[in-house]
Structure formats: C-alpha cells, structure tokens
Amino acid sequence: MTIANYNMKENGKRAITVQELESIAQALDEPVSNFFDENLNVKLNLSSV
C-alpha cells in the first residue's frame, strides 16, 4: 500500500476492502455480517467513546 493510499484510508476517503473487513472481523471474533445493515451497506459506529 502506498503512503497516499494509507493516508486516504486513515482520513476515510478510501473504501475499505473485503480483505480488511475480514481481518477486522477475525480480530474481533465477530461474523462479517455484523458489519452490514439490511441493505448490505457497511455500518460505521461514528459515536465517540
């Protein structure tokens, strides 16, 4: 991944890849389907913690 691609990813300007989503799901021990709404759009939790 180039520096420009990484920067776009960090700023939310690059779509997440299937491989990245699968890696996140595996690390969290959650099914990939938990990241999608009923229309198969990726759900993001933008609330502050």
CHARMM-style PDB file with segment names, atoms N, HN, CA, C and O in Angstrom:
ATOM      1  N   MET     1       0.851  -1.172   0.000  1.00  0.00      PROA
ATOM      2  CA  MET     1       0.000   0.000   0.000  1.00  0.00      PROA
ATOM      3  C   MET     1       0.897   1.236   0.000  1.00  0.00      PROA
ATOM      4  O   MET     1       1.868   1.310   0.753  1.00  0.00      PROA
ATOM      5  N   THR     2       0.569   2.179  -0.833  1.00  0.00      PROA
ATOM      6  HN  THR     2      -0.219   2.119  -1.445  1.00  0.00      PROA
ATOM      7  CA  THR     2       1.375   3.395  -0.897  1.00  0.00      PROA
ATOM      8  C   THR     2       1.026   4.325   0.259  1.00  0.00      PROA
ATOM      9  O   THR     2      -0.007   4.160   0.909  1.00  0.00      PROA
ATOM     10  N   ILE     3       1.877   5.284   0.505  1.00  0.00      PROA
ATOM     11  HN  ILE     3       2.716   5.417  -0.023  1.00  0.00      PROA
ATOM     12  CA  ILE     3       1.620   6.268   1.563  1.00  0.00      PROA
ATOM     13  C   ILE     3       0.350   7.044   1.267  1.00  0.00      PROA
ATOM     14  O   ILE     3      -0.427   7.325   2.180  1.00  0.00      PROA
ATOM     15  N   ALA     4       0.123   7.394   0.008  1.00  0.00      PROA
ATOM     16  HN  ALA     4       0.753   7.166  -0.734  1.00  0.00      PROA
ATOM     17  CA  ALA     4      -1.089   8.139  -0.358  1.00  0.00      PROA
ATOM     18  C   ALA     4      -2.340   7.305  -0.081  1.00  0.00      PROA
ATOM     19  O   ALA     4      -3.326   7.827   0.439  1.00  0.00      PROA
ATOM     20  N   ASN     5      -2.310   6.012  -0.425  1.00  0.00      PROA
ATOM     21  HN  ASN     5      -1.509   5.588  -0.847  1.00  0.00      PROA
ATOM     22  CA  ASN     5      -3.455   5.138  -0.151  1.00  0.00      PROA
ATOM     23  C   ASN     5      -3.698   5.001   1.334  1.00  0.00      PROA
ATOM     24  O   ASN     5      -4.845   5.028   1.781  1.00  0.00      PROA
ATOM     25  N   TYR     6      -2.629   4.853   2.111  1.00  0.00      PROA
ATOM     26  HN  TYR     6      -1.697   4.831   1.748  1.00  0.00      PROA
ATOM     27  CA  TYR     6      -2.780   4.729   3.562  1.00  0.00      PROA
ATOM     28  C   TYR     6      -3.390   5.998   4.136  1.00  0.00      PROA
ATOM     29  O   TYR     6      -4.286   5.924   4.976  1.00  0.00      PROA
ATOM     30  N   ASN     7      -2.924   7.152   3.701  1.00  0.00      PROA
ATOM     31  HN  ASN     7      -2.196   7.212   3.018  1.00  0.00      PROA
ATOM     32  CA  ASN     7      -3.448   8.428   4.182  1.00  0.00      PROA
ATOM     33  C   ASN     7      -4.922   8.572   3.829  1.00  0.00      PROA
ATOM     34  O   ASN     7      -5.707   9.043   4.653  1.00  0.00      PROA
ATOM     35  N   MET     8      -5.314   8.175   2.619  1.00  0.00      PROA
ATOM     36  HN  MET     8      -4.676   7.792   1.950  1.00  0.00      PROA
ATOM     37  CA  MET     8      -6.723   8.246   2.224  1.00  0.00      PROA
ATOM     38  C   MET     8      -7.563   7.329   3.106  1.00  0.00      PROA
ATOM     39  O   MET     8      -8.680   7.681   3.486  1.00  0.00      PROA
ATOM     40  N   LYS     9      -7.026   6.151   3.434  1.00  0.00      PROA
ATOM     41  HN  LYS     9      -6.118   5.865   3.125  1.00  0.00      PROA
ATOM     42  CA  LYS     9      -7.746   5.214   4.296  1.00  0.00      PROA
ATOM     43  C   LYS     9      -7.925   5.814   5.684  1.00  0.00      PROA
ATOM     44  O   LYS     9      -9.015   5.743   6.251  1.00  0.00      PROA
ATOM     45  N   GLU    10      -6.886   6.395   6.228  1.00  0.00      PROA
ATOM     46  HN  GLU    10      -6.000   6.452   5.767  1.00  0.00      PROA
ATOM     47  CA  GLU    10      -6.948   6.964   7.568  1.00  0.00      PROA
ATOM     48  C   GLU    10      -7.911   8.146   7.638  1.00  0.00      PROA
ATOM     49  O   GLU    10      -8.511   8.393   8.684  1.00  0.00      PROA
ATOM     50  N   ASN    11      -8.061   8.866   6.552  1.00  0.00      PROA
ATOM     51  HN  ASN    11      -7.574   8.666   5.702  1.00  0.00      PROA
ATOM     52  CA  ASN    11      -8.964  10.018   6.521  1.00  0.00      PROA
ATOM     53  C   ASN    11     -10.370   9.649   6.057  1.00  0.00      PROA
ATOM     54  O   ASN    11     -11.215  10.529   5.889  1.00  0.00      PROA
ATOM     55  N   GLY    12     -10.630   8.367   5.849  1.00  0.00      PROA
ATOM     56  HN  GLY    12      -9.945   7.652   5.986  1.00  0.00      PROA
ATOM     57  CA  GLY    12     -11.959   7.913   5.459  1.00  0.00      PROA
ATOM     58  C   GLY    12     -12.324   8.210   4.022  1.00  0.00      PROA
ATOM     59  O   GLY    12     -13.507   8.234   3.680  1.00  0.00      PROA
ATOM     60  N   LYS    13     -11.332   8.437   3.169  1.00  0.00      PROA
ATOM     61  HN  LYS    13     -10.371   8.417   3.447  1.00  0.00      PROA
ATOM     62  CA  LYS    13     -11.600   8.773   1.771  1.00  0.00      PROA
ATOM     63  C   LYS    13     -11.381   7.592   0.835  1.00  0.00      PROA
ATOM     64  O   LYS    13     -11.540   7.722  -0.379  1.00  0.00      PROA
ATOM     65  N   ARG    14     -11.019   6.446   1.389  1.00  0.00      PROA
ATOM     66  HN  ARG    14     -10.890   6.340   2.375  1.00  0.00      PROA
ATOM     67  CA  ARG    14     -10.817   5.246   0.579  1.00  0.00      PROA
ATOM     68  C   ARG    14     -11.709   4.155   1.148  1.00  0.00      PROA
ATOM     69  O   ARG    14     -11.773   3.940   2.358  1.00  0.00      PROA
ATOM     70  N   ALA    15     -12.380   3.490   0.260  1.00  0.00      PROA
ATOM     71  HN  ALA    15     -12.329   3.665  -0.723  1.00  0.00      PROA
ATOM     72  CA  ALA    15     -13.270   2.405   0.707  1.00  0.00      PROA
ATOM     73  C   ALA    15     -12.462   1.287   1.351  1.00  0.00      PROA
ATOM     74  O   ALA    15     -11.331   1.010   0.949  1.00  0.00      PROA
ATOM     75  N   ILE    16     -13.055   0.654   2.350  1.00  0.00      PROA
ATOM     76  HN  ILE    16     -13.973   0.879   2.676  1.00  0.00      PROA
ATOM     77  CA  ILE    16     -12.411  -0.484   2.997  1.00  0.00      PROA
ATOM     78  C   ILE    16     -12.531  -1.694   2.076  1.00  0.00      PROA
ATOM     79  O   ILE    16     -13.554  -1.883   1.418  1.00  0.00      PROA
ATOM     80  N   THR    17     -11.486  -2.506   2.034  1.00  0.00      PROA
ATOM     81  HN  THR    17     -10.655  -2.352   2.568  1.00  0.00      PROA
ATOM     82  CA  THR    17     -11.511  -3.680   1.162  1.00  0.00      PROA
ATOM     83  C   THR    17     -12.131  -4.867   1.895  1.00  0.00      PROA
ATOM     84  O   THR    17     -12.233  -4.874   3.122  1.00  0.00      PROA
ATOM     85  N   VAL    18     -12.539  -5.858   1.127  1.00  0.00      PROA
ATOM     86  HN  VAL    18     -12.456  -5.852   0.130  1.00  0.00      PROA
ATOM     87  CA  VAL    18     -13.107  -7.075   1.709  1.00  0.00      PROA
ATOM     88  C   VAL    18     -12.078  -7.738   2.621  1.00  0.00      PROA
ATOM     89  O   VAL    18     -12.419  -8.209   3.706  1.00  0.00      PROA
ATOM     90  N   GLN    19     -10.829  -7.774   2.185  1.00  0.00      PROA
ATOM     91  HN  GLN    19     -10.552  -7.392   1.303  1.00  0.00      PROA
ATOM     92  CA  GLN    19      -9.782  -8.397   2.990  1.00  0.00      PROA
ATOM     93  C   GLN    19      -9.608  -7.668   4.319  1.00  0.00      PROA
ATOM     94  O   GLN    19      -9.429  -8.307   5.355  1.00  0.00      PROA
ATOM     95  N   GLU    20      -9.657  -6.339   4.298  1.00  0.00      PROA
ATOM     96  HN  GLU    20      -9.802  -5.820   3.456  1.00  0.00      PROA
ATOM     97  CA  GLU    20      -9.529  -5.575   5.537  1.00  0.00      PROA
ATOM     98  C   GLU    20     -10.709  -5.847   6.464  1.00  0.00      PROA
ATOM     99  O   GLU    20     -10.526  -6.024   7.668  1.00  0.00      PROA
ATOM    100  N   LEU    21     -11.909  -5.881   5.912  1.00  0.00      PROA
ATOM    101  HN  LEU    21     -12.058  -5.737   4.933  1.00  0.00      PROA
ATOM    102  CA  LEU    21     -13.104  -6.144   6.708  1.00  0.00      PROA
ATOM    103  C   LEU    21     -13.050  -7.545   7.316  1.00  0.00      PROA
ATOM    104  O   LEU    21     -13.413  -7.732   8.477  1.00  0.00      PROA
ATOM    105  N   GLU    22     -12.601  -8.522   6.540  1.00  0.00      PROA
ATOM    106  HN  GLU    22     -12.306  -8.370   5.596  1.00  0.00      PROA
ATOM    107  CA  GLU    22     -12.468  -9.883   7.060  1.00  0.00      PROA
ATOM    108  C   GLU    22     -11.430  -9.951   8.174  1.00  0.00      PROA
ATOM    109  O   GLU    22     -11.626 -10.667   9.156  1.00  0.00      PROA
ATOM    110  N   SER    23     -10.338  -9.222   8.036  1.00  0.00      PROA
ATOM    111  HN  SER    23     -10.179  -8.640   7.238  1.00  0.00      PROA
ATOM    112  CA  SER    23      -9.303  -9.199   9.072  1.00  0.00      PROA
ATOM    113  C   SER    23      -9.826  -8.580  10.361  1.00  0.00      PROA
ATOM    114  O   SER    23      -9.550  -9.074  11.455  1.00  0.00      PROA
ATOM    115  N   ILE    24     -10.581  -7.497  10.226  1.00  0.00      PROA
ATOM    116  HN  ILE    24     -10.805  -7.096   9.338  1.00  0.00      PROA
ATOM    117  CA  ILE    24     -11.169  -6.838  11.399  1.00  0.00      PROA
ATOM    118  C   ILE    24     -12.140  -7.785  12.098  1.00  0.00      PROA
ATOM    119  O   ILE    24     -12.104  -7.930  13.320  1.00  0.00      PROA
ATOM    120  N   ALA    25     -13.004  -8.425  11.322  1.00  0.00      PROA
ATOM    121  HN  ALA    25     -13.033  -8.308  10.330  1.00  0.00      PROA
ATOM    122  CA  ALA    25     -13.981  -9.356  11.892  1.00  0.00      PROA
ATOM    123  C   ALA    25     -13.278 -10.504  12.611  1.00  0.00      PROA
ATOM    124  O   ALA    25     -13.699 -10.911  13.694  1.00  0.00      PROA
ATOM    125  N   GLN    26     -12.220 -11.020  12.019  1.00  0.00      PROA
ATOM    126  HN  GLN    26     -11.877 -10.689  11.140  1.00  0.00      PROA
ATOM    127  CA  GLN    26     -11.483 -12.118  12.636  1.00  0.00      PROA
ATOM    128  C   GLN    26     -10.821 -11.657  13.935  1.00  0.00      PROA
ATOM    129  O   GLN    26     -10.858 -12.376  14.933  1.00  0.00      PROA
ATOM    130  N   ALA    27     -10.220 -10.475  13.933  1.00  0.00      PROA
ATOM    131  HN  ALA    27     -10.190  -9.890  13.122  1.00  0.00      PROA
ATOM    132  CA  ALA    27      -9.562  -9.962  15.133  1.00  0.00      PROA
ATOM    133  C   ALA    27     -10.553  -9.733  16.267  1.00  0.00      PROA
ATOM    134  O   ALA    27     -10.220  -9.921  17.437  1.00  0.00      PROA
ATOM    135  N   LEU    28     -11.772  -9.327  15.918  1.00  0.00      PROA
ATOM    136  HN  LEU    28     -12.043  -9.175  14.968  1.00  0.00      PROA
ATOM    137  CA  LEU    28     -12.806  -9.081  16.927  1.00  0.00      PROA
ATOM    138  C   LEU    28     -13.608 -10.333  17.256  1.00  0.00      PROA
ATOM    139  O   LEU    28     -14.469 -10.308  18.135  1.00  0.00      PROA
ATOM    140  N   ASP    29     -13.328 -11.428  16.553  1.00  0.00      PROA
ATOM    141  HN  ASP    29     -12.628 -11.448  15.839  1.00  0.00      PROA
ATOM    142  CA  ASP    29     -14.066 -12.684  16.706  1.00  0.00      PROA
ATOM    143  C   ASP    29     -15.562 -12.457  16.521  1.00  0.00      PROA
ATOM    144  O   ASP    29     -16.384 -12.929  17.307  1.00  0.00      PROA
ATOM    145  N   GLU    30     -15.891 -11.726  15.467  1.00  0.00      PROA
ATOM    146  HN  GLU    30     -15.223 -11.343  14.828  1.00  0.00      PROA
ATOM    147  CA  GLU    30     -17.276 -11.412  15.108  1.00  0.00      PROA
ATOM    148  C   GLU    30     -17.526 -11.848  13.670  1.00  0.00      PROA
ATOM    149  O   GLU    30     -16.604 -11.811  12.855  1.00  0.00      PROA
ATOM    150  N   PRO    31     -18.755 -12.262  13.335  1.00  0.00      PROA
ATOM    151  CA  PRO    31     -19.055 -12.574  11.938  1.00  0.00      PROA
ATOM    152  C   PRO    31     -19.042 -11.304  11.083  1.00  0.00      PROA
ATOM    153  O   PRO    31     -19.443 -10.233  11.539  1.00  0.00      PROA
ATOM    154  N   VAL    32     -18.584 -11.434   9.861  1.00  0.00      PROA
ATOM    155  HN  VAL    32     -18.258 -12.304   9.490  1.00  0.00      PROA
ATOM    156  CA  VAL    32     -18.526 -10.289   8.947  1.00  0.00      PROA
ATOM    157  C   VAL    32     -19.911  -9.672   8.764  1.00  0.00      PROA
ATOM    158  O   VAL    32     -20.032  -8.464   8.566  1.00  0.00      PROA
ATOM    159  N   SER    33     -20.943 -10.491   8.830  1.00  0.00      PROA
ATOM    160  HN  SER    33     -20.845 -11.473   8.991  1.00  0.00      PROA
ATOM    161  CA  SER    33     -22.311  -9.986   8.632  1.00  0.00      PROA
ATOM    162  C   SER    33     -22.702  -8.929   9.659  1.00  0.00      PROA
ATOM    163  O   SER    33     -23.609  -8.139   9.401  1.00  0.00      PROA
ATOM    164  N   ASN    34     -22.046  -8.893  10.811  1.00  0.00      PROA
ATOM    165  HN  ASN    34     -21.308  -9.535  11.021  1.00  0.00      PROA
ATOM    166  CA  ASN    34     -22.356  -7.873  11.818  1.00  0.00      PROA
ATOM    167  C   ASN    34     -22.004  -6.468  11.348  1.00  0.00      PROA
ATOM    168  O   ASN    34     -22.485  -5.490  11.920  1.00  0.00      PROA
ATOM    169  N   PHE    35     -21.181  -6.353  10.324  1.00  0.00      PROA
ATOM    170  HN  PHE    35     -20.790  -7.147   9.859  1.00  0.00      PROA
ATOM    171  CA  PHE    35     -20.746  -5.049   9.840  1.00  0.00      PROA
ATOM    172  C   PHE    35     -21.642  -4.483   8.748  1.00  0.00      PROA
ATOM    173  O   PHE    35     -21.358  -3.413   8.208  1.00  0.00      PROA
ATOM    174  N   PHE    36     -22.723  -5.188   8.415  1.00  0.00      PROA
ATOM    175  HN  PHE    36     -22.954  -6.057   8.854  1.00  0.00      PROA
ATOM    176  CA  PHE    36     -23.604  -4.761   7.337  1.00  0.00      PROA
ATOM    177  C   PHE    36     -25.014  -4.531   7.844  1.00  0.00      PROA
ATOM    178  O   PHE    36     -25.482  -5.230   8.744  1.00  0.00      PROA
ATOM    179  N   ASP    37     -25.702  -3.532   7.253  1.00  0.00      PROA
ATOM    180  HN  ASP    37     -25.323  -2.965   6.522  1.00  0.00      PROA
ATOM    181  CA  ASP    37     -27.119  -3.342   7.558  1.00  0.00      PROA
ATOM    182  C   ASP    37     -27.944  -4.218   6.621  1.00  0.00      PROA
ATOM    183  O   ASP    37     -27.384  -4.994   5.847  1.00  0.00      PROA
ATOM    184  N   GLU    38     -29.259  -4.100   6.682  1.00  0.00      PROA
ATOM    185  HN  GLU    38     -29.713  -3.469   7.311  1.00  0.00      PROA
ATOM    186  CA  GLU    38     -30.127  -4.964   5.879  1.00  0.00      PROA
ATOM    187  C   GLU    38     -29.982  -4.738   4.376  1.00  0.00      PROA
ATOM    188  O   GLU    38     -30.392  -5.591   3.589  1.00  0.00      PROA
ATOM    189  N   ASN    39     -29.412  -3.611   3.960  1.00  0.00      PROA
ATOM    190  HN  ASN    39     -29.079  -2.917   4.598  1.00  0.00      PROA
ATOM    191  CA  ASN    39     -29.199  -3.325   2.538  1.00  0.00      PROA
ATOM    192  C   ASN    39     -27.766  -3.621   2.099  1.00  0.00      PROA
ATOM    193  O   ASN    39     -27.346  -3.205   1.019  1.00  0.00      PROA
ATOM    194  N   LEU    40     -27.026  -4.332   2.929  1.00  0.00      PROA
ATOM    195  HN  LEU    40     -27.367  -4.670   3.806  1.00  0.00      PROA
ATOM    196  CA  LEU    40     -25.627  -4.694   2.675  1.00  0.00      PROA
ATOM    197  C   LEU    40     -24.706  -3.486   2.578  1.00  0.00      PROA
ATOM    198  O   LEU    40     -23.683  -3.541   1.895  1.00  0.00      PROA
ATOM    199  N   ASN    41     -25.054  -2.405   3.247  1.00  0.00      PROA
ATOM    200  HN  ASN    41     -25.885  -2.360   3.802  1.00  0.00      PROA
ATOM    201  CA  ASN    41     -24.161  -1.262   3.375  1.00  0.00      PROA
ATOM    202  C   ASN    41     -23.339  -1.457   4.642  1.00  0.00      PROA
ATOM    203  O   ASN    41     -23.855  -1.924   5.658  1.00  0.00      PROA
ATOM    204  N   VAL    42     -22.059  -1.099   4.579  1.00  0.00      PROA
ATOM    205  HN  VAL    42     -21.641  -0.720   3.754  1.00  0.00      PROA
ATOM    206  CA  VAL    42     -21.215  -1.234   5.761  1.00  0.00      PROA
ATOM    207  C   VAL    42     -21.688  -0.244   6.814  1.00  0.00      PROA
ATOM    208  O   VAL    42     -21.882   0.937   6.529  1.00  0.00      PROA
ATOM    209  N   LYS    43     -21.871  -0.742   8.041  1.00  0.00      PROA
ATOM    210  HN  LYS    43     -21.714  -1.702   8.273  1.00  0.00      PROA
ATOM    211  CA  LYS    43     -22.286   0.099   9.155  1.00  0.00      PROA
ATOM    212  C   LYS    43     -21.038   0.626   9.849  1.00  0.00      PROA
ATOM    213  O   LYS    43     -20.102  -0.131  10.106  1.00  0.00      PROA
ATOM    214  N   LEU    44     -21.020   1.909  10.150  1.00  0.00      PROA
ATOM    215  HN  LEU    44     -21.780   2.524   9.941  1.00  0.00      PROA
ATOM    216  CA  LEU    44     -19.920   2.507  10.895  1.00  0.00      PROA
ATOM    217  C   LEU    44     -20.462   3.107  12.177  1.00  0.00      PROA
ATOM    218  O   LEU    44     -21.499   3.770  12.170  1.00  0.00      PROA
ATOM    219  N   ASN    45     -19.771   2.876  13.262  1.00  0.00      PROA
ATOM    220  HN  ASN    45     -18.928   2.337  13.267  1.00  0.00      PROA
ATOM    221  CA  ASN    45     -20.146   3.493  14.525  1.00  0.00      PROA
ATOM    222  C   ASN    45     -19.294   4.742  14.676  1.00  0.00      PROA
ATOM    223  O   ASN    45     -18.114   4.660  15.018  1.00  0.00      PROA
ATOM    224  N   LEU    46     -19.891   5.892  14.422  1.00  0.00      PROA
ATOM    225  HN  LEU    46     -20.849   5.958  14.144  1.00  0.00      PROA
ATOM    226  CA  LEU    46     -19.142   7.145  14.454  1.00  0.00      PROA
ATOM    227  C   LEU    46     -19.279   7.867  15.785  1.00  0.00      PROA
ATOM    228  O   LEU    46     -18.812   8.998  15.922  1.00  0.00      PROA
ATOM    229  N   SER    47     -19.911   7.234  16.770  1.00  0.00      PROA
ATOM    230  HN  SER    47     -20.290   6.316  16.659  1.00  0.00      PROA
ATOM    231  CA  SER    47     -20.062   7.880  18.073  1.00  0.00      PROA
ATOM    232  C   SER    47     -18.732   7.871  18.801  1.00  0.00      PROA
ATOM    233  O   SER    47     -17.915   6.969  18.615  1.00  0.00      PROA
ATOM    234  N   SER    48     -18.523   8.872  19.623  1.00  0.00      PROA
ATOM    235  HN  SER    48     -19.187   9.605  19.774  1.00  0.00      PROA
ATOM    236  CA  SER    48     -17.281   8.932  20.386  1.00  0.00      PROA
ATOM    237  C   SER    48     -17.385   8.003  21.586  1.00  0.00      PROA
ATOM    238  O   SER    48     -18.464   7.794  22.142  1.00  0.00      PROA
ATOM    239  N   VAL    49     -16.262   7.462  21.964  1.00  0.00      PROA
ATOM    240  HN  VAL    49     -15.386   7.632  21.513  1.00  0.00      PROA
ATOM    241  CA  VAL    49     -16.231   6.500  23.076  1.00  0.00      PROA
ATOM    242  C   VAL    49     -15.736   7.184  24.312  1.00  0.00      PROA
ATOM    243  OT1 VAL    49     -15.632   6.556  25.366  1.00  0.00      PROA
TER     244      VAL     49
END
